Amino acid sequence: MSLFLLLIIVALILGIIGAAVHGLLYLLIIGVVVLVADLAYGAMRFRRGGRRHRRMR
């Protein structure tokens, strides 16, 4: 969960810097790509979250 939140924060920071600073549009694009990848990662973890198998003795 902390990796998910860290990547969200990084994506937001890159997006803000990329949008605010003239000539750094590529940072905005990198921020969007990181955000999309993070949301896909979060969706995969959420989808299989409750299905952990326990070992029976």
mmCIF file of the N, C-alpha and C atoms, coordinates in Angstrom:
data_MODEL
# 
_entry.id   MODEL 
# 
loop_
_atom_site.group_PDB 
_atom_site.id 
_atom_site.type_symbol 
_atom_site.label_atom_id 
_atom_site.label_alt_id 
_atom_site.label_comp_id 
_atom_site.label_asym_id 
_atom_site.label_entity_id 
_atom_site.label_seq_id 
_atom_site.pdbx_PDB_ins_code 
_atom_site.Cartn_x 
_atom_site.Cartn_y 
_atom_site.Cartn_z 
_atom_site.occupancy 
_atom_site.B_iso_or_equiv 
_atom_site.pdbx_formal_charge 
_atom_site.auth_seq_id 
_atom_site.auth_comp_id 
_atom_site.auth_asym_id 
_atom_site.auth_atom_id 
_atom_site.pdbx_PDB_model_num 
ATOM 1   N N  . MET A 1 1  ? 0.820  -1.193  0.000   1.00 0.00 ? 1  MET A N  1 
ATOM 2   C CA . MET A 1 1  ? 0.000  0.000   0.000   1.00 0.00 ? 1  MET A CA 1 
ATOM 3   C C  . MET A 1 1  ? 0.862  1.255   0.000   1.00 0.00 ? 1  MET A C  1 
ATOM 4   N N  . SER A 1 2  ? 1.984  1.203   0.683   1.00 0.00 ? 2  SER A N  1 
ATOM 5   C CA . SER A 1 2  ? 2.839  2.386   0.731   1.00 0.00 ? 2  SER A CA 1 
ATOM 6   C C  . SER A 1 2  ? 3.483  2.664   -0.624  1.00 0.00 ? 2  SER A C  1 
ATOM 7   N N  . LEU A 1 3  ? 3.792  1.608   -1.392  1.00 0.00 ? 3  LEU A N  1 
ATOM 8   C CA . LEU A 1 3  ? 4.327  1.800   -2.740  1.00 0.00 ? 3  LEU A CA 1 
ATOM 9   C C  . LEU A 1 3  ? 3.298  2.489   -3.625  1.00 0.00 ? 3  LEU A C  1 
ATOM 10  N N  . PHE A 1 4  ? 2.048  2.092   -3.507  1.00 0.00 ? 4  PHE A N  1 
ATOM 11  C CA . PHE A 1 4  ? 0.965  2.701   -4.270  1.00 0.00 ? 4  PHE A CA 1 
ATOM 12  C C  . PHE A 1 4  ? 0.862  4.196   -3.967  1.00 0.00 ? 4  PHE A C  1 
ATOM 13  N N  . LEU A 1 5  ? 0.876  4.548   -2.697  1.00 0.00 ? 5  LEU A N  1 
ATOM 14  C CA . LEU A 1 5  ? 0.765  5.950   -2.304  1.00 0.00 ? 5  LEU A CA 1 
ATOM 15  C C  . LEU A 1 5  ? 1.995  6.756   -2.715  1.00 0.00 ? 5  LEU A C  1 
ATOM 16  N N  . LEU A 1 6  ? 3.174  6.149   -2.605  1.00 0.00 ? 6  LEU A N  1 
ATOM 17  C CA . LEU A 1 6  ? 4.400  6.821   -3.015  1.00 0.00 ? 6  LEU A CA 1 
ATOM 18  C C  . LEU A 1 6  ? 4.366  7.138   -4.504  1.00 0.00 ? 6  LEU A C  1 
ATOM 19  N N  . LEU A 1 7  ? 3.926  6.191   -5.316  1.00 0.00 ? 7  LEU A N  1 
ATOM 20  C CA . LEU A 1 7  ? 3.858  6.428   -6.758  1.00 0.00 ? 7  LEU A CA 1 
ATOM 21  C C  . LEU A 1 7  ? 2.804  7.477   -7.114  1.00 0.00 ? 7  LEU A C  1 
ATOM 22  N N  . ILE A 1 8  ? 1.711  7.527   -6.376  1.00 0.00 ? 8  ILE A N  1 
ATOM 23  C CA . ILE A 1 8  ? 0.707  8.577   -6.591  1.00 0.00 ? 8  ILE A CA 1 
ATOM 24  C C  . ILE A 1 8  ? 1.311  9.946   -6.304  1.00 0.00 ? 8  ILE A C  1 
ATOM 25  N N  . ILE A 1 9  ? 2.044  10.063  -5.210  1.00 0.00 ? 9  ILE A N  1 
ATOM 26  C CA . ILE A 1 9  ? 2.672  11.340  -4.843  1.00 0.00 ? 9  ILE A CA 1 
ATOM 27  C C  . ILE A 1 9  ? 3.702  11.747  -5.883  1.00 0.00 ? 9  ILE A C  1 
ATOM 28  N N  . VAL A 1 10 ? 4.527  10.801  -6.335  1.00 0.00 ? 10 VAL A N  1 
ATOM 29  C CA . VAL A 1 10 ? 5.534  11.099  -7.353  1.00 0.00 ? 10 VAL A CA 1 
ATOM 30  C C  . VAL A 1 10 ? 4.867  11.563  -8.646  1.00 0.00 ? 10 VAL A C  1 
ATOM 31  N N  . ALA A 1 11 ? 3.804  10.891  -9.047  1.00 0.00 ? 11 ALA A N  1 
ATOM 32  C CA . ALA A 1 11 ? 3.093  11.277  -10.270 1.00 0.00 ? 11 ALA A CA 1 
ATOM 33  C C  . ALA A 1 11 ? 2.512  12.681  -10.145 1.00 0.00 ? 11 ALA A C  1 
ATOM 34  N N  . LEU A 1 12 ? 1.951  13.000  -8.992  1.00 0.00 ? 12 LEU A N  1 
ATOM 35  C CA . LEU A 1 12 ? 1.389  14.341  -8.794  1.00 0.00 ? 12 LEU A CA 1 
ATOM 36  C C  . LEU A 1 12 ? 2.474  15.413  -8.817  1.00 0.00 ? 12 LEU A C  1 
ATOM 37  N N  . ILE A 1 13 ? 3.593  15.152  -8.170  1.00 0.00 ? 13 ILE A N  1 
ATOM 38  C CA . ILE A 1 13 ? 4.681  16.130  -8.152  1.00 0.00 ? 13 ILE A CA 1 
ATOM 39  C C  . ILE A 1 13 ? 5.235  16.350  -9.551  1.00 0.00 ? 13 ILE A C  1 
ATOM 40  N N  . LEU A 1 14 ? 5.468  15.255  -10.294 1.00 0.00 ? 14 LEU A N  1 
ATOM 41  C CA . LEU A 1 14 ? 5.964  15.396  -11.661 1.00 0.00 ? 14 LEU A CA 1 
ATOM 42  C C  . LEU A 1 14 ? 4.964  16.143  -12.538 1.00 0.00 ? 14 LEU A C  1 
ATOM 43  N N  . GLY A 1 15 ? 3.696  15.860  -12.357 1.00 0.00 ? 15 GLY A N  1 
ATOM 44  C CA . GLY A 1 15 ? 2.661  16.540  -13.138 1.00 0.00 ? 15 GLY A CA 1 
ATOM 45  C C  . GLY A 1 15 ? 2.599  18.025  -12.838 1.00 0.00 ? 15 GLY A C  1 
ATOM 46  N N  . ILE A 1 16 ? 2.696  18.386  -11.583 1.00 0.00 ? 16 ILE A N  1 
ATOM 47  C CA . ILE A 1 16 ? 2.645  19.805  -11.204 1.00 0.00 ? 16 ILE A CA 1 
ATOM 48  C C  . ILE A 1 16 ? 3.861  20.546  -11.736 1.00 0.00 ? 16 ILE A C  1 
ATOM 49  N N  . ILE A 1 17 ? 5.038  19.948  -11.572 1.00 0.00 ? 17 ILE A N  1 
ATOM 50  C CA . ILE A 1 17 ? 6.251  20.603  -12.083 1.00 0.00 ? 17 ILE A CA 1 
ATOM 51  C C  . ILE A 1 17 ? 6.194  20.699  -13.604 1.00 0.00 ? 17 ILE A C  1 
ATOM 52  N N  . GLY A 1 18 ? 5.758  19.641  -14.257 1.00 0.00 ? 18 GLY A N  1 
ATOM 53  C CA . GLY A 1 18 ? 5.675  19.649  -15.719 1.00 0.00 ? 18 GLY A CA 1 
ATOM 54  C C  . GLY A 1 18 ? 4.682  20.660  -16.254 1.00 0.00 ? 18 GLY A C  1 
ATOM 55  N N  . ALA A 1 19 ? 3.601  20.886  -15.532 1.00 0.00 ? 19 ALA A N  1 
ATOM 56  C CA . ALA A 1 19 ? 2.600  21.852  -15.981 1.00 0.00 ? 19 ALA A CA 1 
ATOM 57  C C  . ALA A 1 19 ? 3.004  23.286  -15.647 1.00 0.00 ? 19 ALA A C  1 
ATOM 58  N N  . ALA A 1 20 ? 3.740  23.473  -14.568 1.00 0.00 ? 20 ALA A N  1 
ATOM 59  C CA . ALA A 1 20 ? 4.062  24.825  -14.113 1.00 0.00 ? 20 ALA A CA 1 
ATOM 60  C C  . ALA A 1 20 ? 5.286  25.419  -14.795 1.00 0.00 ? 20 ALA A C  1 
ATOM 61  N N  . VAL A 1 21 ? 6.281  24.597  -15.076 1.00 0.00 ? 21 VAL A N  1 
ATOM 62  C CA . VAL A 1 21 ? 7.538  25.099  -15.625 1.00 0.00 ? 21 VAL A CA 1 
ATOM 63  C C  . VAL A 1 21 ? 7.492  25.027  -17.141 1.00 0.00 ? 21 VAL A C  1 
ATOM 64  N N  . HIS A 1 22 ? 7.756  26.126  -17.774 1.00 0.00 ? 22 HIS A N  1 
ATOM 65  C CA . HIS A 1 22 ? 7.737  26.188  -19.235 1.00 0.00 ? 22 HIS A CA 1 
ATOM 66  C C  . HIS A 1 22 ? 8.877  25.349  -19.804 1.00 0.00 ? 22 HIS A C  1 
ATOM 67  N N  . GLY A 1 23 ? 8.580  24.494  -20.755 1.00 0.00 ? 23 GLY A N  1 
ATOM 68  C CA . GLY A 1 23 ? 9.595  23.676  -21.397 1.00 0.00 ? 23 GLY A CA 1 
ATOM 69  C C  . GLY A 1 23 ? 9.787  22.307  -20.766 1.00 0.00 ? 23 GLY A C  1 
ATOM 70  N N  . LEU A 1 24 ? 9.055  21.997  -19.713 1.00 0.00 ? 24 LEU A N  1 
ATOM 71  C CA . LEU A 1 24 ? 9.186  20.691  -19.070 1.00 0.00 ? 24 LEU A CA 1 
ATOM 72  C C  . LEU A 1 24 ? 7.899  19.878  -19.217 1.00 0.00 ? 24 LEU A C  1 
ATOM 73  N N  . LEU A 1 25 ? 7.326  19.932  -20.395 1.00 0.00 ? 25 LEU A N  1 
ATOM 74  C CA . LEU A 1 25 ? 6.095  19.186  -20.662 1.00 0.00 ? 25 LEU A CA 1 
ATOM 75  C C  . LEU A 1 25 ? 6.324  17.683  -20.549 1.00 0.00 ? 25 LEU A C  1 
ATOM 76  N N  . TYR A 1 26 ? 7.557  17.245  -20.831 1.00 0.00 ? 26 TYR A N  1 
ATOM 77  C CA . TYR A 1 26 ? 7.840  15.816  -20.738 1.00 0.00 ? 26 TYR A CA 1 
ATOM 78  C C  . TYR A 1 26 ? 7.666  15.305  -19.310 1.00 0.00 ? 26 TYR A C  1 
ATOM 79  N N  . LEU A 1 27 ? 7.881  16.153  -18.296 1.00 0.00 ? 27 LEU A N  1 
ATOM 80  C CA . LEU A 1 27 ? 7.636  15.722  -16.918 1.00 0.00 ? 27 LEU A CA 1 
ATOM 81  C C  . LEU A 1 27 ? 6.153  15.477  -16.666 1.00 0.00 ? 27 LEU A C  1 
ATOM 82  N N  . LEU A 1 28 ? 5.316  16.292  -17.282 1.00 0.00 ? 28 LEU A N  1 
ATOM 83  C CA . LEU A 1 28 ? 3.877  16.077  -17.167 1.00 0.00 ? 28 LEU A CA 1 
ATOM 84  C C  . LEU A 1 28 ? 3.498  14.739  -17.795 1.00 0.00 ? 28 LEU A C  1 
ATOM 85  N N  . ILE A 1 29 ? 4.082  14.444  -18.940 1.00 0.00 ? 29 ILE A N  1 
ATOM 86  C CA . ILE A 1 29 ? 3.777  13.185  -19.621 1.00 0.00 ? 29 ILE A CA 1 
ATOM 87  C C  . ILE A 1 29 ? 4.280  11.999  -18.796 1.00 0.00 ? 29 ILE A C  1 
ATOM 88  N N  . ILE A 1 30 ? 5.476  12.109  -18.223 1.00 0.00 ? 30 ILE A N  1 
ATOM 89  C CA . ILE A 1 30 ? 6.001  11.046  -17.369 1.00 0.00 ? 30 ILE A CA 1 
ATOM 90  C C  . ILE A 1 30 ? 5.116  10.872  -16.137 1.00 0.00 ? 30 ILE A C  1 
ATOM 91  N N  . GLY A 1 31 ? 4.650  11.966  -15.567 1.00 0.00 ? 31 GLY A N  1 
ATOM 92  C CA . GLY A 1 31 ? 3.755  11.898  -14.416 1.00 0.00 ? 31 GLY A CA 1 
ATOM 93  C C  . GLY A 1 31 ? 2.455  11.181  -14.739 1.00 0.00 ? 31 GLY A C  1 
ATOM 94  N N  . VAL A 1 32 ? 1.914  11.446  -15.911 1.00 0.00 ? 32 VAL A N  1 
ATOM 95  C CA . VAL A 1 32 ? 0.676  10.781  -16.329 1.00 0.00 ? 32 VAL A CA 1 
ATOM 96  C C  . VAL A 1 32 ? 0.918  9.290   -16.539 1.00 0.00 ? 32 VAL A C  1 
ATOM 97  N N  . VAL A 1 33 ? 2.052  8.942   -17.155 1.00 0.00 ? 33 VAL A N  1 
ATOM 98  C CA . VAL A 1 33 ? 2.376  7.529   -17.373 1.00 0.00 ? 33 VAL A CA 1 
ATOM 99  C C  . VAL A 1 33 ? 2.555  6.802   -16.038 1.00 0.00 ? 33 VAL A C  1 
ATOM 100 N N  . VAL A 1 34 ? 3.231  7.424   -15.090 1.00 0.00 ? 34 VAL A N  1 
ATOM 101 C CA . VAL A 1 34 ? 3.411  6.816   -13.770 1.00 0.00 ? 34 VAL A CA 1 
ATOM 102 C C  . VAL A 1 34 ? 2.061  6.661   -13.073 1.00 0.00 ? 34 VAL A C  1 
ATOM 103 N N  . LEU A 1 35 ? 1.201  7.648   -13.199 1.00 0.00 ? 35 LEU A N  1 
ATOM 104 C CA . LEU A 1 35 ? -0.124 7.570   -12.582 1.00 0.00 ? 35 LEU A CA 1 
ATOM 105 C C  . LEU A 1 35 ? -0.946 6.425   -13.174 1.00 0.00 ? 35 LEU A C  1 
ATOM 106 N N  . VAL A 1 36 ? -0.947 6.289   -14.484 1.00 0.00 ? 36 VAL A N  1 
ATOM 107 C CA . VAL A 1 36 ? -1.707 5.213   -15.127 1.00 0.00 ? 36 VAL A CA 1 
ATOM 108 C C  . VAL A 1 36 ? -1.150 3.852   -14.727 1.00 0.00 ? 36 VAL A C  1 
ATOM 109 N N  . ALA A 1 37 ? 0.184  3.723   -14.705 1.00 0.00 ? 37 ALA A N  1 
ATOM 110 C CA . ALA A 1 37 ? 0.795  2.456   -14.304 1.00 0.00 ? 37 ALA A CA 1 
ATOM 111 C C  . ALA A 1 37 ? 0.467  2.134   -12.845 1.00 0.00 ? 37 ALA A C  1 
ATOM 112 N N  . ASP A 1 38 ? 0.462  3.143   -11.998 1.00 0.00 ? 38 ASP A N  1 
ATOM 113 C CA . ASP A 1 38 ? 0.144  2.939   -10.591 1.00 0.00 ? 38 ASP A CA 1 
ATOM 114 C C  . ASP A 1 38 ? -1.312 2.537   -10.398 1.00 0.00 ? 38 ASP A C  1 
ATOM 115 N N  . LEU A 1 39 ? -2.197 3.142   -11.141 1.00 0.00 ? 39 LEU A N  1 
ATOM 116 C CA . LEU A 1 39 ? -3.609 2.760   -11.035 1.00 0.00 ? 39 LEU A CA 1 
ATOM 117 C C  . LEU A 1 39 ? -3.835 1.334   -11.527 1.00 0.00 ? 39 LEU A C  1 
ATOM 118 N N  . ALA A 1 40 ? -3.118 0.923   -12.568 1.00 0.00 ? 40 ALA A N  1 
ATOM 119 C CA . ALA A 1 40 ? -3.223 -0.458  -13.044 1.00 0.00 ? 40 ALA A CA 1 
ATOM 120 C C  . ALA A 1 40 ? -2.689 -1.426  -11.989 1.00 0.00 ? 40 ALA A C  1 
ATOM 121 N N  . TYR A 1 41 ? -1.570 -1.066  -11.362 1.00 0.00 ? 41 TYR A N  1 
ATOM 122 C CA . TYR A 1 41 ? -0.997 -1.884  -10.300 1.00 0.00 ? 41 TYR A CA 1 
ATOM 123 C C  . TYR A 1 41 ? -1.969 -1.988  -9.117  1.00 0.00 ? 41 TYR A C  1 
ATOM 124 N N  . GLY A 1 42 ? -2.558 -0.867  -8.741  1.00 0.00 ? 42 GLY A N  1 
ATOM 125 C CA . GLY A 1 42 ? -3.517 -0.864  -7.643  1.00 0.00 ? 42 GLY A CA 1 
ATOM 126 C C  . GLY A 1 42 ? -4.762 -1.677  -7.952  1.00 0.00 ? 42 GLY A C  1 
ATOM 127 N N  . ALA A 1 43 ? -5.222 -1.611  -9.197  1.00 0.00 ? 43 ALA A N  1 
ATOM 128 C CA . ALA A 1 43 ? -6.398 -2.384  -9.593  1.00 0.00 ? 43 ALA A CA 1 
ATOM 129 C C  . ALA A 1 43 ? -6.109 -3.880  -9.549  1.00 0.00 ? 43 ALA A C  1 
ATOM 130 N N  . MET A 1 44 ? -4.921 -4.269  -9.956  1.00 0.00 ? 44 MET A N  1 
ATOM 131 C CA . MET A 1 44 ? -4.570 -5.692  -9.910  1.00 0.00 ? 44 MET A CA 1 
ATOM 132 C C  . MET A 1 44 ? -4.485 -6.180  -8.465  1.00 0.00 ? 44 MET A C  1 
ATOM 133 N N  . ARG A 1 45 ? -3.906 -5.377  -7.583  1.00 0.00 ? 45 ARG A N  1 
ATOM 134 C CA . ARG A 1 45 ? -3.809 -5.779  -6.180  1.00 0.00 ? 45 ARG A CA 1 
ATOM 135 C C  . ARG A 1 45 ? -5.182 -5.799  -5.514  1.00 0.00 ? 45 ARG A C  1 
ATOM 136 N N  . PHE A 1 46 ? -6.036 -4.834  -5.852  1.00 0.00 ? 46 PHE A N  1 
ATOM 137 C CA . PHE A 1 46 ? -7.369 -4.778  -5.259  1.00 0.00 ? 46 PHE A CA 1 
ATOM 138 C C  . PHE A 1 46 ? -8.215 -5.955  -5.742  1.00 0.00 ? 46 PHE A C  1 
ATOM 139 N N  . ARG A 1 47 ? -8.024 -6.333  -6.974  1.00 0.00 ? 47 ARG A N  1 
ATOM 140 C CA . ARG A 1 47 ? -8.816 -7.395  -7.564  1.00 0.00 ? 47 ARG A CA 1 
ATOM 141 C C  . ARG A 1 47 ? -8.564 -8.739  -6.897  1.00 0.00 ? 47 ARG A C  1 
ATOM 142 N N  . ARG A 1 48 ? -7.320 -9.033  -6.567  1.00 0.00 ? 48 ARG A N  1 
ATOM 143 C CA . ARG A 1 48 ? -7.000 -10.317 -5.959  1.00 0.00 ? 48 ARG A CA 1 
ATOM 144 C C  . ARG A 1 48 ? -6.737 -10.208 -4.466  1.00 0.00 ? 48 ARG A C  1 
ATOM 145 N N  . GLY A 1 49 ? -7.099 -9.096  -3.856  1.00 0.00 ? 49 GLY A N  1 
ATOM 146 C CA . GLY A 1 49 ? -6.739 -8.819  -2.471  1.00 0.00 ? 49 GLY A CA 1 
ATOM 147 C C  . GLY A 1 49 ? -7.245 -9.799  -1.445  1.00 0.00 ? 49 GLY A C  1 
ATOM 148 N N  . GLY A 1 50 ? -8.476 -10.264 -1.525  1.00 0.00 ? 50 GLY A N  1 
ATOM 149 C CA . GLY A 1 50 ? -9.036 -11.094 -0.470  1.00 0.00 ? 50 GLY A CA 1 
ATOM 150 C C  . GLY A 1 50 ? -8.892 -12.577 -0.675  1.00 0.00 ? 50 GLY A C  1 
ATOM 151 N N  . ARG A 1 51 ? -8.197 -12.997 -1.678  1.00 0.00 ? 51 ARG A N  1 
ATOM 152 C CA . ARG A 1 51 ? -8.132 -14.418 -1.999  1.00 0.00 ? 51 ARG A CA 1 
ATOM 153 C C  . ARG A 1 51 ? -6.802 -15.046 -1.595  1.00 0.00 ? 51 ARG A C  1 
ATOM 154 N N  . ARG A 1 52 ? -6.379 -14.851 -0.421  1.00 0.00 ? 52 ARG A N  1 
ATOM 155 C CA . ARG A 1 52 ? -5.135 -15.473 0.033   1.00 0.00 ? 52 ARG A CA 1 
ATOM 156 C C  . ARG A 1 52 ? -5.433 -16.858 0.583   1.00 0.00 ? 52 ARG A C  1 
ATOM 157 N N  . HIS A 1 53 ? -4.682 -17.799 0.119   1.00 0.00 ? 53 HIS A N  1 
ATOM 158 C CA . HIS A 1 53 ? -4.900 -19.182 0.560   1.00 0.00 ? 53 HIS A CA 1 
ATOM 159 C C  . HIS A 1 53 ? -4.087 -19.459 1.816   1.00 0.00 ? 53 HIS A C  1 
ATOM 160 N N  . ARG A 1 54 ? -4.706 -20.105 2.748   1.00 0.00 ? 54 ARG A N  1 
ATOM 161 C CA . ARG A 1 54 ? -4.019 -20.474 3.986   1.00 0.00 ? 54 ARG A CA 1 
ATOM 162 C C  . ARG A 1 54 ? -3.643 -21.940 3.899   1.00 0.00 ? 54 ARG A C  1 
ATOM 163 N N  . ARG A 1 55 ? -2.490 -22.233 4.460   1.00 0.00 ? 55 ARG A N  1 
ATOM 164 C CA . ARG A 1 55 ? -2.040 -23.611 4.489   1.00 0.00 ? 55 ARG A CA 1 
ATOM 165 C C  . ARG A 1 55 ? -2.771 -24.342 5.602   1.00 0.00 ? 55 ARG A C  1 
ATOM 166 N N  . MET A 1 56 ? -3.280 -25.499 5.269   1.00 0.00 ? 56 MET A N  1 
ATOM 167 C CA . MET A 1 56 ? -3.989 -26.310 6.255   1.00 0.00 ? 56 MET A CA 1 
ATOM 168 C C  . MET A 1 56 ? -3.007 -27.353 6.791   1.00 0.00 ? 56 MET A C  1 
ATOM 169 N N  . ARG A 1 57 ? -3.053 -27.587 8.077   1.00 0.00 ? 57 ARG A N  1 
ATOM 170 C CA . ARG A 1 57 ? -2.146 -28.576 8.669   1.00 0.00 ? 57 ARG A CA 1 
ATOM 171 C C  . ARG A 1 57 ? -2.828 -29.882 8.843   1.00 0.00 ? 57 ARG A C  1 
# 
